[in-house]
Amino acid sequence: MKIIIAIGTIFFSVFALSFLFYENTMNFTVYAQSDLQITKHRNMVIYLGNGLETHARLNLPAIGNGPYPGVLLVPGSGTTDMNETAGYVRIDNETGSLIYPSARPFFDIAEYLSERGFAVLQYDKRGFGANMTILDNNVWGNIIVTDLINDAQKALNTLIQQPEVDSSKISLIGHSEGTTIVPRIAINNPNKVDNIVLMGTLAQNLKEVGNHQIMQPVLYAQKVLDHNHTGLISVQEASKDPVFISLGRDLIHVLMQNVTLINGTDKGLNSQYDINNDTLISINDELKPRLLDQAKSLAVVTPDKKCNGLKGPCPIWINSQYSLTPNLDIMDKVPSNISVLILQGENDSDTPIQQAFLLQQKLIELRHPDHTLITYPNLGHLFYPSSQWVTSLGGPISQYVLADLYSWLESHLGFTPLYSSTHYSNSSSSSNFINK
């Protein structure tokens, strides 16, 4: 069919619209480039064993049938679906369309990589589904780390079996808790895995990292609320400070339940913590003991008591994490033919940047042949601009993070060379450290 070129004085952006004019008709069709289908997906079910299954999704380029290099996404802790959706999906009352939370890190990664030629598999954690739904409370409440490792292995097997996937080019991406699982899958599959990517990584186990998280209100109180450096903070000020409230959750309520209130109610602080019987909180003598008590209570398993996973982590899972061998002590078992990329936000308050530095140092000590650390100022745990104190639940992932991820994966699968960066090497290993 012959295409006629229309000549006129009206100019249209070639990036916004495509026009097709046909000789046998004066009508033309307008296609917005944003409406073009550049990816496709297939919904799947992964069988985890013992009659348990979970939903999954294979994201593919729209053109061709592959085989494409494969990527498996291993999610972080907590109530996390395959997209790592941070919040509830809402329905627009006027249009009836779904409104998704802006923070969906794994959705962003799956879309970005599949647009550029990768096959990406995502999966829901066992017992959990879309829109913050616990599908099976018994399963969810009894998850241990071994279950999650086994599930990731089943997901890897599923990815490799797909006809669109090149089983000789497989990469694993773990986020947060997923960074403790991905190295173990690589160790157990030295001939199947080519690359691992650790985003918001842990070098130590949860017990050690958890101490940092638990002490965040103490650090904030010392650096922000203790104006006179007396070791004391005002109950009234702390109760109105949004950051402290977010860090402490019900902490203020517990400490203030017997305090002199603004309305004149005359009661003292809980004597167990308020050793001075005043309206100030001693950071070391009142605040810190309560935080330590809370930390201990998280790991207490109460017989016959069901865990509500939507309110917090379950004790069985916490104890399994506490006993997990940390990444620092297993990295020597990661095969030398598997390349390692660490991506880390410098404002990550969940897995602080020191964890990434420790892991990088360990890889250098081990003379691992190929590892790279990229850090991002001002980005938090979800790779979105965030304060140093509380993870911002915003999104999407910053585009330059996605571009770095793609560039590294592409270069390590034999497509194109990686962009130039500061490079350190010795006779048996090479290490990149890139500060963005």
Protein Blocks (a to p, Z undefined) as FASTA:
>chain_A
ZZdddddfbdcdfklpccdddfkbcbdcdddfklpcfbdcddddddebjhiacddddddd
fedjbjaddddddddehjddfkopabdddddfklopacddfblfklmmmmmmmmnopacd
ddddehiaehhiafblklmmmgcfklmmmmmmmmmmmmmmpmkbcfklccdddehjlmmm
mmmmmmmmmmlbfbdcdehiafbdfklmmmmmmmmmmmmmmmmmmmnonopacfklmmmm
mklmmmnommmmmmmmmcccfkopacdddfklmmnopabdcfklmmmmmmmmmmmmmmpc
cehiacdfkloccfklmmmmmmpccfklmmmmpcfklccdddddfklcklgfklmmmmmm
mmmmnopabdcddddehiafkopacdfkbccfbdcddfklmmmmmmmmmmmnopaccddd
dddddfkbccddddZZ
